[in-house]
């Protein structure tokens, strides 16, 4: 059985700016440790995306035939 080729995950500049906003919000609201925890959880999701690709819904704003763009749903509780 041929192993499926996994492409690296690419993140946009917008994502990086949003991640910075998440960090800043966490820092102001909950403190440094929690802000770092949020950032690490998000990066962990990104790193596992190639293996868990279909667990995340397709981005409805960027439809493609290959369905390559995905939303990562993350919530903190």
N, CA, C and O atoms as a Maestro MAE file, in Angstrom:
{
 s_m_m2io_version
 :::
 2.0.0
}

f_m_ct {
 s_m_title
 :::
 protein
 m_atom[308] {
  # First column is atom index #
  i_m_mmod_type
  r_m_x_coord
  r_m_y_coord
  r_m_z_coord
  i_m_residue_number
  s_m_chain_name
  s_m_pdb_residue_name
  s_m_pdb_atom_name
  i_m_atomic_number
  :::
  1 25 0.840 -1.171 0.000 1 A "UNK " " N  " 7
  2 3 0.000 0.000 0.000 1 A "UNK " " CA " 6
  3 2 0.888 1.238 0.000 1 A "UNK " " C  " 6
  4 15 1.821 1.341 0.797 1 A "UNK " " O  " 8
  5 25 0.598 2.162 -0.885 2 A "UNK " " N  " 7
  6 3 1.412 3.360 -1.010 2 A "UNK " " CA " 6
  7 2 1.026 4.375 0.067 2 A "UNK " " C  " 6
  8 15 -0.153 4.624 0.318 2 A "UNK " " O  " 8
  9 25 2.031 4.941 0.683 3 A "UNK " " N  " 7
  10 3 1.786 5.907 1.731 3 A "UNK " " CA " 6
  11 2 1.378 7.243 1.113 3 A "UNK " " C  " 6
  12 15 1.986 7.701 0.145 3 A "UNK " " O  " 8
  13 25 0.346 7.862 1.679 4 A "UNK " " N  " 7
  14 3 -0.142 9.142 1.172 4 A "UNK " " CA " 6
  15 2 0.871 10.241 1.482 4 A "UNK " " C  " 6
  16 15 1.378 10.336 2.599 4 A "UNK " " O  " 8
  17 25 1.155 11.058 0.487 5 A "UNK " " N  " 7
  18 3 2.103 12.153 0.667 5 A "UNK " " CA " 6
  19 2 1.434 13.269 1.457 5 A "UNK " " C  " 6
  20 15 0.348 13.726 1.100 5 A "UNK " " O  " 8
  21 25 2.073 13.698 2.510 6 A "UNK " " N  " 7
  22 3 1.535 14.766 3.347 6 A "UNK " " CA " 6
  23 2 2.289 16.055 3.046 6 A "UNK " " C  " 6
  24 15 3.515 16.118 3.132 6 A "UNK " " O  " 8
  25 25 1.534 17.063 2.698 7 A "UNK " " N  " 7
  26 3 2.123 18.366 2.426 7 A "UNK " " CA " 6
  27 2 2.247 19.151 3.722 7 A "UNK " " C  " 6
  28 15 1.440 18.973 4.634 7 A "UNK " " O  " 8
  29 25 3.241 20.011 3.811 8 A "UNK " " N  " 7
  30 3 3.373 20.817 5.026 8 A "UNK " " CA " 6
  31 2 2.217 21.818 5.129 8 A "UNK " " C  " 6
  32 15 1.669 22.263 4.121 8 A "UNK " " O  " 8
  33 25 1.872 22.150 6.340 9 A "UNK " " N  " 7
  34 3 0.821 23.137 6.572 9 A "UNK " " CA " 6
  35 2 1.434 24.521 6.421 9 A "UNK " " C  " 6
  36 15 2.497 24.815 6.966 9 A "UNK " " O  " 8
  37 25 0.744 25.350 5.677 10 A "UNK " " N  " 7
  38 3 1.182 26.738 5.508 10 A "UNK " " CA " 6
  39 2 0.198 27.629 6.243 10 A "UNK " " C  " 6
  40 15 -1.014 27.425 6.171 10 A "UNK " " O  " 8
  41 25 0.719 28.603 6.940 11 A "UNK " " N  " 7
  42 3 -0.143 29.551 7.643 11 A "UNK " " CA " 6
  43 2 -0.015 30.910 6.974 11 A "UNK " " C  " 6
  44 15 1.035 31.258 6.434 11 A "UNK " " O  " 8
  45 25 -1.087 31.659 7.020 12 A "UNK " " N  " 7
  46 3 -1.106 32.974 6.379 12 A "UNK " " CA " 6
  47 2 -0.594 34.050 7.326 12 A "UNK " " C  " 6
  48 15 -0.478 33.842 8.533 12 A "UNK " " O  " 8
  49 25 -0.298 35.183 6.757 13 A "UNK " " N  " 7
  50 3 0.096 36.341 7.572 13 A "UNK " " CA " 6
  51 2 -1.052 36.756 8.474 13 A "UNK " " C  " 6
  52 15 -0.845 37.179 9.611 13 A "UNK " " O  " 8
  53 25 -2.257 36.631 7.958 14 A "UNK " " N  " 7
  54 3 -3.441 36.961 8.758 14 A "UNK " " CA " 6
  55 2 -3.530 36.057 9.977 14 A "UNK " " C  " 6
  56 15 -3.843 36.516 11.076 14 A "UNK " " O  " 8
  57 25 -3.252 34.765 9.783 15 A "UNK " " N  " 7
  58 3 -3.247 33.837 10.910 15 A "UNK " " CA " 6
  59 2 -2.254 34.284 11.972 15 A "UNK " " C  " 6
  60 15 -2.570 34.300 13.162 15 A "UNK " " O  " 8
  61 25 -1.058 34.645 11.539 16 A "UNK " " N  " 7
  62 3 -0.029 35.050 12.500 16 A "UNK " " CA " 6
  63 2 -0.448 36.305 13.264 16 A "UNK " " C  " 6
  64 15 -0.188 36.424 14.462 16 A "UNK " " O  " 8
  65 25 -1.094 37.237 12.571 17 A "UNK " " N  " 7
  66 3 -1.581 38.435 13.250 17 A "UNK " " CA " 6
  67 2 -2.705 38.082 14.230 17 A "UNK " " C  " 6
  68 15 -2.759 38.613 15.340 17 A "UNK " " O  " 8
  69 25 -3.594 37.187 13.813 18 A "UNK " " N  " 7
  70 3 -4.666 36.745 14.714 18 A "UNK " " CA " 6
  71 2 -4.101 36.022 15.933 18 A "UNK " " C  " 6
  72 15 -4.575 36.218 17.052 18 A "UNK " " O  " 8
  73 25 -3.099 35.195 15.716 19 A "UNK " " N  " 7
  74 3 -2.472 34.480 16.827 19 A "UNK " " CA " 6
  75 2 -1.836 35.461 17.805 19 A "UNK " " C  " 6
  76 15 -1.879 35.263 19.020 19 A "UNK " " O  " 8
  77 25 -1.253 36.507 17.266 20 A "UNK " " N  " 7
  78 3 -0.677 37.547 18.122 20 A "UNK " " CA " 6
  79 2 -1.781 38.211 18.951 20 A "UNK " " C  " 6
  80 15 -1.583 38.498 20.132 20 A "UNK " " O  " 8
  81 25 -2.939 38.453 18.336 21 A "UNK " " N  " 7
  82 3 -4.074 39.028 19.069 21 A "UNK " " CA " 6
  83 2 -4.569 38.087 20.158 21 A "UNK " " C  " 6
  84 15 -4.908 38.532 21.255 21 A "UNK " " O  " 8
  85 25 -4.614 36.791 19.866 22 A "UNK " " N  " 7
  86 3 -5.023 35.807 20.870 22 A "UNK " " CA " 6
  87 2 -4.049 35.840 22.042 22 A "UNK " " C  " 6
  88 15 -4.457 35.817 23.203 22 A "UNK " " O  " 8
  89 25 -2.761 35.893 21.726 23 A "UNK " " N  " 7
  90 3 -1.750 35.937 22.775 23 A "UNK " " CA " 6
  91 2 -1.916 37.196 23.624 23 A "UNK " " C  " 6
  92 15 -1.902 37.130 24.853 23 A "UNK " " O  " 8
  93 25 -2.073 38.346 22.961 24 A "UNK " " N  " 7
  94 3 -2.222 39.613 23.686 24 A "UNK " " CA " 6
  95 2 -3.459 39.609 24.578 24 A "UNK " " C  " 6
  96 15 -3.416 40.078 25.715 24 A "UNK " " O  " 8
  97 25 -4.568 39.072 24.052 25 A "UNK " " N  " 7
  98 3 -5.790 38.984 24.851 25 A "UNK " " CA " 6
  99 2 -5.567 38.078 26.061 25 A "UNK " " C  " 6
  100 15 -5.942 38.426 27.180 25 A "UNK " " O  " 8
  101 25 -4.959 36.926 25.834 26 A "UNK " " N  " 7
  102 3 -4.685 36.006 26.936 26 A "UNK " " CA " 6
  103 2 -3.766 36.623 27.976 26 A "UNK " " C  " 6
  104 15 -3.945 36.419 29.176 26 A "UNK " " O  " 8
  105 25 -2.786 37.376 27.510 27 A "UNK " " N  " 7
  106 3 -1.837 38.022 28.418 27 A "UNK " " CA " 6
  107 2 -2.529 39.038 29.307 27 A "UNK " " C  " 6
  108 15 -2.331 39.045 30.522 27 A "UNK " " O  " 8
  109 25 -3.337 39.895 28.708 28 A "UNK " " N  " 7
  110 3 -4.025 40.947 29.455 28 A "UNK " " CA " 6
  111 2 -5.095 40.362 30.372 28 A "UNK " " C  " 6
  112 15 -5.263 40.813 31.505 28 A "UNK " " O  " 8
  113 25 -5.813 39.363 29.882 29 A "UNK " " N  " 7
  114 3 -6.957 38.834 30.616 29 A "UNK " " CA " 6
  115 2 -6.577 37.779 31.653 29 A "UNK " " C  " 6
  116 15 -7.116 37.767 32.759 29 A "UNK " " O  " 8
  117 25 -5.636 36.884 31.287 30 A "UNK " " N  " 7
  118 3 -5.348 35.736 32.149 30 A "UNK " " CA " 6
  119 2 -3.905 35.633 32.625 30 A "UNK " " C  " 6
  120 15 -3.617 34.857 33.536 30 A "UNK " " O  " 8
  121 25 -3.000 36.391 32.037 31 A "UNK " " N  " 7
  122 3 -1.606 36.344 32.444 31 A "UNK " " CA " 6
  123 2 -0.730 35.597 31.442 31 A "UNK " " C  " 6
  124 15 -1.223 34.957 30.514 31 A "UNK " " O  " 8
  125 25 0.573 35.696 31.653 32 A "UNK " " N  " 7
  126 3 1.566 35.160 30.727 32 A "UNK " " CA " 6
  127 2 1.455 33.643 30.541 32 A "UNK " " C  " 6
  128 15 1.487 33.155 29.412 32 A "UNK " " O  " 8
  129 25 1.327 32.907 31.630 33 A "UNK " " N  " 7
  130 3 1.279 31.440 31.512 33 A "UNK " " CA " 6
  131 2 0.103 30.981 30.657 33 A "UNK " " C  " 6
  132 15 0.253 30.089 29.822 33 A "UNK " " O  " 8
  133 25 -1.067 31.586 30.861 34 A "UNK " " N  " 7
  134 3 -2.238 31.173 30.102 34 A "UNK " " CA " 6
  135 2 -2.122 31.603 28.640 34 A "UNK " " C  " 6
  136 15 -2.526 30.863 27.743 34 A "UNK " " O  " 8
  137 25 -1.577 32.784 28.397 35 A "UNK " " N  " 7
  138 3 -1.374 33.257 27.022 35 A "UNK " " CA " 6
  139 2 -0.444 32.308 26.268 35 A "UNK " " C  " 6
  140 15 -0.702 31.971 25.113 35 A "UNK " " O  " 8
  141 25 0.627 31.883 26.913 36 A "UNK " " N  " 7
  142 3 1.554 30.931 26.293 36 A "UNK " " CA " 6
  143 2 0.875 29.579 26.076 36 A "UNK " " C  " 6
  144 15 1.113 28.915 25.068 36 A "UNK " " O  " 8
  145 25 0.036 29.178 27.017 37 A "UNK " " N  " 7
  146 3 -0.690 27.912 26.894 37 A "UNK " " CA " 6
  147 2 -1.617 27.949 25.679 37 A "UNK " " C  " 6
  148 15 -1.660 26.994 24.903 37 A "UNK " " O  " 8
  149 25 -2.361 29.050 25.511 38 A "UNK " " N  " 7
  150 3 -3.241 29.190 24.344 38 A "UNK " " CA " 6
  151 2 -2.441 29.094 23.054 38 A "UNK " " C  " 6
  152 15 -2.816 28.368 22.133 38 A "UNK " " O  " 8
  153 25 -1.344 29.827 22.994 39 A "UNK " " N  " 7
  154 3 -0.523 29.835 21.787 39 A "UNK " " CA " 6
  155 2 0.015 28.430 21.493 39 A "UNK " " C  " 6
  156 15 0.007 27.994 20.341 39 A "UNK " " O  " 8
  157 25 0.474 27.735 22.506 40 A "UNK " " N  " 7
  158 3 0.999 26.381 22.321 40 A "UNK " " CA " 6
  159 2 -0.088 25.404 21.867 40 A "UNK " " C  " 6
  160 15 0.162 24.547 21.020 40 A "UNK " " O  " 8
  161 25 -1.298 25.533 22.432 41 A "UNK " " N  " 7
  162 3 -2.401 24.657 22.016 41 A "UNK " " CA " 6
  163 2 -2.725 24.859 20.535 41 A "UNK " " C  " 6
  164 15 -2.967 23.896 19.806 41 A "UNK " " O  " 8
  165 25 -2.725 26.109 20.104 42 A "UNK " " N  " 7
  166 3 -3.031 26.403 18.700 42 A "UNK " " CA " 6
  167 2 -1.943 25.841 17.796 42 A "UNK " " C  " 6
  168 15 -2.249 25.242 16.766 42 A "UNK " " O  " 8
  169 25 -0.678 26.024 18.163 43 A "UNK " " N  " 7
  170 3 0.411 25.473 17.332 43 A "UNK " " CA " 6
  171 2 0.364 23.941 17.323 43 A "UNK " " C  " 6
  172 15 0.683 23.323 16.308 43 A "UNK " " O  " 8
  173 25 -0.028 23.329 18.434 44 A "UNK " " N  " 7
  174 3 -0.162 21.864 18.465 44 A "UNK " " CA " 6
  175 2 -1.219 21.390 17.468 44 A "UNK " " C  " 6
  176 15 -1.026 20.390 16.777 44 A "UNK " " O  " 8
  177 25 -2.337 22.118 17.400 45 A "UNK " " N  " 7
  178 3 -3.362 21.777 16.410 45 A "UNK " " CA " 6
  179 2 -2.823 21.902 14.989 45 A "UNK " " C  " 6
  180 15 -3.101 21.060 14.135 45 A "UNK " " O  " 8
  181 25 -2.065 22.937 14.747 46 A "UNK " " N  " 7
  182 3 -1.497 23.158 13.404 46 A "UNK " " CA " 6
  183 2 -0.534 22.024 13.053 46 A "UNK " " C  " 6
  184 15 -0.550 21.523 11.929 46 A "UNK " " O  " 8
  185 25 0.295 21.621 14.002 47 A "UNK " " N  " 7
  186 3 1.281 20.571 13.739 47 A "UNK " " CA " 6
  187 2 0.628 19.217 13.476 47 A "UNK " " C  " 6
  188 15 1.184 18.399 12.743 47 A "UNK " " O  " 8
  189 25 -0.532 18.972 14.056 48 A "UNK " " N  " 7
  190 3 -1.210 17.693 13.837 48 A "UNK " " CA " 6
  191 2 -2.171 17.747 12.647 48 A "UNK " " C  " 6
  192 15 -2.763 16.728 12.288 48 A "UNK " " O  " 8
  193 25 -2.329 18.896 12.047 49 A "UNK " " N  " 7
  194 3 -3.276 19.045 10.944 49 A "UNK " " CA " 6
  195 2 -3.032 18.072 9.792 49 A "UNK " " C  " 6
  196 15 -4.007 17.526 9.275 49 A "UNK " " O  " 8
  197 25 -1.802 17.819 9.358 50 A "UNK " " N  " 7
  198 3 -1.626 16.870 8.252 50 A "UNK " " CA " 6
  199 2 -2.184 15.472 8.553 50 A "UNK " " C  " 6
  200 15 -2.623 14.775 7.638 50 A "UNK " " O  " 8
  201 25 -2.169 15.067 9.804 51 A "UNK " " N  " 7
  202 3 -2.679 13.746 10.181 51 A "UNK " " CA " 6
  203 2 -4.173 13.753 10.492 51 A "UNK " " C  " 6
  204 15 -4.824 12.711 10.429 51 A "UNK " " O  " 8
  205 25 -4.710 14.907 10.822 52 A "UNK " " N  " 7
  206 3 -6.112 15.023 11.220 52 A "UNK " " CA " 6
  207 2 -6.891 15.943 10.292 52 A "UNK " " C  " 6
  208 15 -7.885 16.549 10.692 52 A "UNK " " O  " 8
  209 25 -6.443 16.039 9.084 53 A "UNK " " N  " 7
  210 3 -6.965 16.975 8.093 53 A "UNK " " CA " 6
  211 2 -8.489 16.951 7.975 53 A "UNK " " C  " 6
  212 15 -9.124 18.006 7.985 53 A "UNK " " O  " 8
  213 25 -9.065 15.791 7.865 54 A "UNK " " N  " 7
  214 3 -10.503 15.678 7.629 54 A "UNK " " CA " 6
  215 2 -11.348 15.866 8.884 54 A "UNK " " C  " 6
  216 15 -12.576 15.859 8.800 54 A "UNK " " O  " 8
  217 25 -10.729 16.030 10.022 55 A "UNK " " N  " 7
  218 3 -11.487 16.302 11.238 55 A "UNK " " CA " 6
  219 2 -11.970 17.746 11.291 55 A "UNK " " C  " 6
  220 15 -12.870 18.080 12.062 55 A "UNK " " O  " 8
  221 25 -11.366 18.600 10.466 56 A "UNK " " N  " 7
  222 3 -11.700 20.005 10.460 56 A "UNK " " CA " 6
  223 2 -12.519 20.347 9.219 56 A "UNK " " C  " 6
  224 15 -12.234 19.839 8.135 56 A "UNK " " O  " 8
  225 25 -13.539 21.206 9.362 57 A "UNK " " N  " 7
  226 3 -14.388 21.516 8.215 57 A "UNK " " CA " 6
  227 2 -13.658 22.339 7.157 57 A "UNK " " C  " 6
  228 15 -12.716 23.078 7.445 57 A "UNK " " O  " 8
  229 25 -14.131 22.181 5.923 58 A "UNK " " N  " 7
  230 3 -13.571 22.956 4.819 58 A "UNK " " CA " 6
  231 2 -13.921 24.430 5.016 58 A "UNK " " C  " 6
  232 15 -15.005 24.767 5.493 58 A "UNK " " O  " 8
  233 25 -12.998 25.286 4.646 59 A "UNK " " N  " 7
  234 3 -13.232 26.724 4.713 59 A "UNK " " CA " 6
  235 2 -14.236 27.105 3.632 59 A "UNK " " C  " 6
  236 15 -13.948 26.974 2.442 59 A "UNK " " O  " 8
  237 25 -15.395 27.570 4.033 60 A "UNK " " N  " 7
  238 3 -16.442 27.881 3.055 60 A "UNK " " CA " 6
  239 2 -16.139 29.140 2.250 60 A "UNK " " C  " 6
  240 15 -16.752 29.369 1.207 60 A "UNK " " O  " 8
  241 25 -15.206 29.951 2.721 61 A "UNK " " N  " 7
  242 3 -14.847 31.182 2.019 61 A "UNK " " CA " 6
  243 2 -13.780 30.946 0.952 61 A "UNK " " C  " 6
  244 15 -13.551 31.810 0.106 61 A "UNK " " O  " 8
  245 25 -13.127 29.787 0.983 62 A "UNK " " N  " 7
  246 3 -12.085 29.453 0.018 62 A "UNK " " CA " 6
  247 2 -12.329 28.062 -0.545 62 A "UNK " " C  " 6
  248 15 -11.494 27.177 -0.361 62 A "UNK " " O  " 8
  249 25 -13.438 27.844 -1.218 63 A "UNK " " N  " 7
  250 3 -13.714 26.502 -1.732 63 A "UNK " " CA " 6
  251 2 -12.771 26.122 -2.873 63 A "UNK " " C  " 6
  252 15 -12.474 26.941 -3.743 63 A "UNK " " O  " 8
  253 25 -12.314 24.895 -2.859 64 A "UNK " " N  " 7
  254 3 -11.466 24.374 -3.930 64 A "UNK " " CA " 6
  255 2 -11.905 22.954 -4.234 64 A "UNK " " C  " 6
  256 15 -12.573 22.315 -3.421 64 A "UNK " " O  " 8
  257 25 -11.530 22.463 -5.399 65 A "UNK " " N  " 7
  258 3 -11.859 21.076 -5.759 65 A "UNK " " CA " 6
  259 2 -11.183 20.097 -4.803 65 A "UNK " " C  " 6
  260 15 -11.748 19.062 -4.451 65 A "UNK " " O  " 8
  261 25 -9.980 20.436 -4.396 66 A "UNK " " N  " 7
  262 3 -9.238 19.535 -3.509 66 A "UNK " " CA " 6
  263 2 -9.656 19.660 -2.046 66 A "UNK " " C  " 6
  264 15 -9.242 18.855 -1.212 66 A "UNK " " O  " 8
  265 25 -10.466 20.656 -1.733 67 A "UNK " " N  " 7
  266 3 -10.918 20.909 -0.354 67 A "UNK " " CA " 6
  267 2 -9.735 21.060 0.597 67 A "UNK " " C  " 6
  268 15 -9.748 20.541 1.713 67 A "UNK " " O  " 8
  269 25 -8.729 21.769 0.144 68 A "UNK " " N  " 7
  270 3 -7.488 21.862 0.897 68 A "UNK " " CA " 6
  271 2 -7.496 22.898 2.024 68 A "UNK " " C  " 6
  272 15 -6.680 22.806 2.942 68 A "UNK " " O  " 8
  273 25 -8.388 23.866 1.974 69 A "UNK " " N  " 7
  274 3 -8.412 24.896 3.013 69 A "UNK " " CA " 6
  275 2 -9.370 24.468 4.116 69 A "UNK " " C  " 6
  276 15 -10.521 24.119 3.851 69 A "UNK " " O  " 8
  277 25 -8.885 24.497 5.357 70 A "UNK " " N  " 7
  278 3 -9.659 24.014 6.500 70 A "UNK " " CA " 6
  279 2 -9.737 25.059 7.599 70 A "UNK " " C  " 6
  280 15 -8.840 25.886 7.758 70 A "UNK " " O  " 8
  281 25 -10.822 25.004 8.350 71 A "UNK " " N  " 7
  282 3 -10.972 25.804 9.554 71 A "UNK " " CA " 6
  283 2 -10.469 24.971 10.724 71 A "UNK " " C  " 6
  284 15 -10.834 23.804 10.868 71 A "UNK " " O  " 8
  285 25 -9.652 25.559 11.537 72 A "UNK " " N  " 7
  286 3 -9.275 24.896 12.782 72 A "UNK " " CA " 6
  287 2 -10.151 25.471 13.869 72 A "UNK " " C  " 6
  288 15 -10.114 26.667 14.156 72 A "UNK " " O  " 8
  289 25 -10.930 24.610 14.462 73 A "UNK " " N  " 7
  290 3 -11.855 25.052 15.507 73 A "UNK " " CA " 6
  291 2 -11.191 24.781 16.843 73 A "UNK " " C  " 6
  292 15 -10.821 23.649 17.154 73 A "UNK " " O  " 8
  293 25 -11.049 25.823 17.615 74 A "UNK " " N  " 7
  294 3 -10.391 25.731 18.911 74 A "UNK " " CA " 6
  295 2 -11.209 26.510 19.913 74 A "UNK " " C  " 6
  296 15 -11.644 27.627 19.630 74 A "UNK " " O  " 8
  297 25 -11.420 25.944 21.063 75 A "UNK " " N  " 7
  298 3 -12.103 26.687 22.107 75 A "UNK " " CA " 6
  299 2 -11.374 26.458 23.416 75 A "UNK " " C  " 6
  300 15 -10.838 25.381 23.679 75 A "UNK " " O  " 8
  301 25 -11.371 27.473 24.201 76 A "UNK " " N  " 7
  302 3 -10.762 27.342 25.532 76 A "UNK " " CA " 6
  303 2 -11.868 27.402 26.552 76 A "UNK " " C  " 6
  304 15 -12.752 28.256 26.499 76 A "UNK " " O  " 8
  305 25 -11.797 26.474 27.482 77 A "UNK " " N  " 7
  306 3 -12.810 26.426 28.534 77 A "UNK " " CA " 6
  307 2 -12.111 26.304 29.859 77 A "UNK " " C  " 6
  308 15 -12.766 26.247 30.899 77 A "UNK " " O  " 8
  :::
 }
 m_bond[307] {
  # First column is bond index #
  i_m_from
  i_m_to
  i_m_order
  :::
  1 1 2 1
  2 2 3 1
  3 3 4 2
  4 3 5 1
  5 5 6 1
  6 6 7 1
  7 7 8 2
  8 7 9 1
  9 9 10 1
  10 10 11 1
  11 11 12 2
  12 11 13 1
  13 13 14 1
  14 14 15 1
  15 15 16 2
  16 15 17 1
  17 17 18 1
  18 18 19 1
  19 19 20 2
  20 19 21 1
  21 21 22 1
  22 22 23 1
  23 23 24 2
  24 23 25 1
  25 25 26 1
  26 26 27 1
  27 27 28 2
  28 27 29 1
  29 29 30 1
  30 30 31 1
  31 31 32 2
  32 31 33 1
  33 33 34 1
  34 34 35 1
  35 35 36 2
  36 35 37 1
  37 37 38 1
  38 38 39 1
  39 39 40 2
  40 39 41 1
  41 41 42 1
  42 42 43 1
  43 43 44 2
  44 43 45 1
  45 45 46 1
  46 46 47 1
  47 47 48 2
  48 47 49 1
  49 49 50 1
  50 50 51 1
  51 51 52 2
  52 51 53 1
  53 53 54 1
  54 54 55 1
  55 55 56 2
  56 55 57 1
  57 57 58 1
  58 58 59 1
  59 59 60 2
  60 59 61 1
  61 61 62 1
  62 62 63 1
  63 63 64 2
  64 63 65 1
  65 65 66 1
  66 66 67 1
  67 67 68 2
  68 67 69 1
  69 69 70 1
  70 70 71 1
  71 71 72 2
  72 71 73 1
  73 73 74 1
  74 74 75 1
  75 75 76 2
  76 75 77 1
  77 77 78 1
  78 78 79 1
  79 79 80 2
  80 79 81 1
  81 81 82 1
  82 82 83 1
  83 83 84 2
  84 83 85 1
  85 85 86 1
  86 86 87 1
  87 87 88 2
  88 87 89 1
  89 89 90 1
  90 90 91 1
  91 91 92 2
  92 91 93 1
  93 93 94 1
  94 94 95 1
  95 95 96 2
  96 95 97 1
  97 97 98 1
  98 98 99 1
  99 99 100 2
  100 99 101 1
  101 101 102 1
  102 102 103 1
  103 103 104 2
  104 103 105 1
  105 105 106 1
  106 106 107 1
  107 107 108 2
  108 107 109 1
  109 109 110 1
  110 110 111 1
  111 111 112 2
  112 111 113 1
  113 113 114 1
  114 114 115 1
  115 115 116 2
  116 115 117 1
  117 117 118 1
  118 118 119 1
  119 119 120 2
  120 119 121 1
  121 121 122 1
  122 122 123 1
  123 123 124 2
  124 123 125 1
  125 125 126 1
  126 126 127 1
  127 127 128 2
  128 127 129 1
  129 129 130 1
  130 130 131 1
  131 131 132 2
  132 131 133 1
  133 133 134 1
  134 134 135 1
  135 135 136 2
  136 135 137 1
  137 137 138 1
  138 138 139 1
  139 139 140 2
  140 139 141 1
  141 141 142 1
  142 142 143 1
  143 143 144 2
  144 143 145 1
  145 145 146 1
  146 146 147 1
  147 147 148 2
  148 147 149 1
  149 149 150 1
  150 150 151 1
  151 151 152 2
  152 151 153 1
  153 153 154 1
  154 154 155 1
  155 155 156 2
  156 155 157 1
  157 157 158 1
  158 158 159 1
  159 159 160 2
  160 159 161 1
  161 161 162 1
  162 162 163 1
  163 163 164 2
  164 163 165 1
  165 165 166 1
  166 166 167 1
  167 167 168 2
  168 167 169 1
  169 169 170 1
  170 170 171 1
  171 171 172 2
  172 171 173 1
  173 173 174 1
  174 174 175 1
  175 175 176 2
  176 175 177 1
  177 177 178 1
  178 178 179 1
  179 179 180 2
  180 179 181 1
  181 181 182 1
  182 182 183 1
  183 183 184 2
  184 183 185 1
  185 185 186 1
  186 186 187 1
  187 187 188 2
  188 187 189 1
  189 189 190 1
  190 190 191 1
  191 191 192 2
  192 191 193 1
  193 193 194 1
  194 194 195 1
  195 195 196 2
  196 195 197 1
  197 197 198 1
  198 198 199 1
  199 199 200 2
  200 199 201 1
  201 201 202 1
  202 202 203 1
  203 203 204 2
  204 203 205 1
  205 205 206 1
  206 206 207 1
  207 207 208 2
  208 207 209 1
  209 209 210 1
  210 210 211 1
  211 211 212 2
  212 211 213 1
  213 213 214 1
  214 214 215 1
  215 215 216 2
  216 215 217 1
  217 217 218 1
  218 218 219 1
  219 219 220 2
  220 219 221 1
  221 221 222 1
  222 222 223 1
  223 223 224 2
  224 223 225 1
  225 225 226 1
  226 226 227 1
  227 227 228 2
  228 227 229 1
  229 229 230 1
  230 230 231 1
  231 231 232 2
  232 231 233 1
  233 233 234 1
  234 234 235 1
  235 235 236 2
  236 235 237 1
  237 237 238 1
  238 238 239 1
  239 239 240 2
  240 239 241 1
  241 241 242 1
  242 242 243 1
  243 243 244 2
  244 243 245 1
  245 245 246 1
  246 246 247 1
  247 247 248 2
  248 247 249 1
  249 249 250 1
  250 250 251 1
  251 251 252 2
  252 251 253 1
  253 253 254 1
  254 254 255 1
  255 255 256 2
  256 255 257 1
  257 257 258 1
  258 258 259 1
  259 259 260 2
  260 259 261 1
  261 261 262 1
  262 262 263 1
  263 263 264 2
  264 263 265 1
  265 265 266 1
  266 266 267 1
  267 267 268 2
  268 267 269 1
  269 269 270 1
  270 270 271 1
  271 271 272 2
  272 271 273 1
  273 273 274 1
  274 274 275 1
  275 275 276 2
  276 275 277 1
  277 277 278 1
  278 278 279 1
  279 279 280 2
  280 279 281 1
  281 281 282 1
  282 282 283 1
  283 283 284 2
  284 283 285 1
  285 285 286 1
  286 286 287 1
  287 287 288 2
  288 287 289 1
  289 289 290 1
  290 290 291 1
  291 291 292 2
  292 291 293 1
  293 293 294 1
  294 294 295 1
  295 295 296 2
  296 295 297 1
  297 297 298 1
  298 298 299 1
  299 299 300 2
  300 299 301 1
  301 301 302 1
  302 302 303 1
  303 303 304 2
  304 303 305 1
  305 305 306 1
  306 306 307 1
  307 307 308 2
  :::
 }
}
